[in-house]
Amino acid sequence: MATATASATSKSKSGGFWSRRKRLHLQNHLVTYLILIPGALLFLYPLLWMLSTSVKPKDQIFTYPIEWIPHTWMWSNYGEVFNQVPFLTYTINTAVITVIGVVGTLVGSSLAAYGFARFRFPGKDALFLLMLSTMMVPIWVTLIPSFLMFRWFGWLNSYLPILVPAFFAQPFYTFLLRQFFMTVPQDLEDAARIDGANRLQIFLNIMLPLSRPALATVAIFAFFFYWNEFLLPLIYIQDQSKFPISVGISAFISEYRSDFALMMAASGMALAPPMIVFFLAQRYFIQGFVLSGVKG
Amino acid sequence: MFRSDLLRREAIQGYLFILPWFIGFLVFTAGPLTAALGFSFTDWNGVSAIEFIGLENYIQLSRDSRFWQSLKVTLVFTFFYLILNLIIGFALAIVMNQPVRGMRLFRTIYYLPAVLSGVAVAVLWSFLFHREFGSLNWLLGFFGIKRIGWIVSESWALPSIIIMELWRVGSTIIIFLAGLQGIPPELYEAAEVDGANRRWRLWSITIPLMSPTIFFVLIVGFINAMQVFTQAYIMTRGGPNYATYFYSINLYQTTFRELRLGYASAQAGVLFVIIFFVTLCILWVSRYRVNYELV
């Protein structure tokens, strides 16, 4: 983000000299706006539609041409979702899965990332490549044996099959954290070692505090992942009282296919937390892509 | 092997740090992967006695029209999604790299859908695509376009899902923008002095220098697109008439509805081979086509 604004200002400064350049710049700006403004409206359109539908009274949903503004604002649709399905339970379940999933991801991935970033040991490059290549393994390949294994463990109808693997390092996040750890200057760690700190202490007391931005990035990615996760809970969870929002809504739509106001209200509530997190932590979200895409 | 005890200690500590990953790799990836390969030579429903049938599953697969349909749907989806995502993402990134007022707001709006996914998004788009009362047909009506069936139409169902996925092009834009901002401005200035026009600069500077990023987007996008599930499961259940019968939908059916675990394992194995092979091909092409030197 910082480099973005820096390059932006340097460009506009250099452009102000000749009048032909100035005109070109104005023209550029005009074209940019002509593309971006309609595009932005288009990108927001589905969300506005969701919002509008979610507060419409039932008789106004099936009208054509479409009336975007409800004649009565039915905020009660949101409350109605809680009456029709145990939406509060779904939300709590989703929150539990998400929090533990994020913590597990951070613990497992940062340990492995530190190992790959800061130690010399035989086979390191091969193991790292092996880890990266597991990103190519589709979830569908491991699904059946994993399911049988978790059944054997007696873990069906619990969150364990979803959450336990989180603690054992995820390749993409490990890669991302390793990239970041390698940019942290070695001197600080060397100093601590001379003072007698062991590697685990260095990892916990020096590396992790210095890596807060990268950890935040991973936490946010993991948040989106676990909040939206559908396939695993769909397969492993049978009790409605243990459903996360995703599976809850999926069960809900097969019952209330045509009740679009309630469906949109439920979807809106499911999408609100990721949106809030995005607005609060946009910087870290973007940094994650920068770390993964460019330096990779 | 080691030059000193110090090095050996470092190695042991390093192994300890990556040990959790390695255990996870064995238990949750390598083990199941091997087991799946084994299952693919059997006929089993998960309960009764397991029966070894050799290559029978693979032979059956080659004659299974539902399987070929699922493969076709997935490949068509992946192809068009990847191409469009790349072009739209690249074009928008170039536009968004312009220093104009309010760009922060624009970026926020374009990125926002990228963080939204899963069931809620599929539900939202199902109603957007509604033939009679969806607002997409309403909007297109202003341009004189007649109502489209979208997800209930055999010919439009797959394009509908592609359109929905392209709504989330924001992550691609972010990656490309980061790449664009890594290109030294002097290169453009030099080209401008040499009289290179805009298109020439795009083809001779921007695209070559962005090639590593382009390949990254392609590989990640490919691996994900081949596994698309939630959207089709929620919106169309593979229909109408198998028009959105994705590979994963077929796998889900075979595994959890028909309980043919051996047959499903064979299908999953084929998916893995396809993903592995194509990813390696893209990587191999990128070796020869990518300009890493200036990056």
Interface residues (C-beta under 8 A of the other chain):
Chain A: T3 A4 S7 A8 T9 S10 K11 S12 N28 H29 T32 Y33 I35 L36 G39 A40 F43 L44 Y45 P46 L47 W49 M50 T53 I61 F62 T63 Y64 P65 I66 G108 L111 A112 Y114 G115 F116 R118 F119 R120 F121 P122 K124 L127 L130 M131 T134 M135 M136 V137 P138 I139 W140 V141 T142 L143 I144 P145 S146 L148 M149 P165 F167 F168 A169 T174 R199 F203 F224 N228 E229 F230 L231 I235 I245 S246 V247 I249 S250 I253 F260 M263 M264 A266 S267 G268 A270 L271 P274 M275 V277 F278 F279 Q282 F285 I286 F289 V290 S292 G293 V294 G296
Chain B: M1 L7 E10 A11 I12 Q13 G14 Y15 L16 F17 I18 P20 W21 F22 I23 G24 F25 V27 F28 T29 G31 P32 L33 A35 A36 F39 G46 L92 V95 M96 Q98 P99 V100 M103 F106 T108 I109 Y110 Y111 L112 P113 V115 L116 S117 G118 V119 A120 V121 V123 L124 W125 F127 L128 H130 E132 F133 S135 W138 L139 G141 W167 S171 I174 I175 L177 A178 G179 Q181 G182 P185 P212 T213 F216 V217 I223 M226 Q227 F229 T230 Y233 I234 Y247 S248 L251 T255 F256 L261 A264 S265 A268 G269 L271 F272 I275 F276 T279
